[in-house]
Amino acid sequence: MGKQVTVGIIGLGTVGGGTLKVLVHNKELIASRSTPITVAKVCDLNRDRAETLVKGLGLNADIITNNPDDIIMNPEIDIVVELIGGIHPAKELILKALEQGKSVVSANKDLIAAHGAEIFAMAEKMGVDFMFEPAVAGAIPIIKALKDSMAANEILQV
């Protein structure tokens, strides 16, 4: 078991809310198979939706914010999960998180298609990860397989 990882989720719509539910409901299973994960903060502009979700999961409402900087600038948070969709402000939030030395996970297909090269370059420059598997092929785990299992091949594009 690895060290504790602290996560902040930006966007609690269908995908973000589902992600939070999975992380909370499967906390022990995830910890037993990998690394303990704690969701430290969630951000959504719709406070009522966020409160209903968070309280329904038995979490304290003090983890809710409507300011993404409360996640991005928080030194306790290791990974930022961007699930707001669209290009803006998602691009700026992701780049800011990477600049803060945080790894980022996103399911944002449009953003990756339009600005993936810039985002990947920033992640590499900062020595952190930009993970985007949820945005590919309906979240079929193909990116990890391509990166890890085919390391000897030079794959330029999919």
Disulfide bonds with the S-S distance in Angstrom:
none
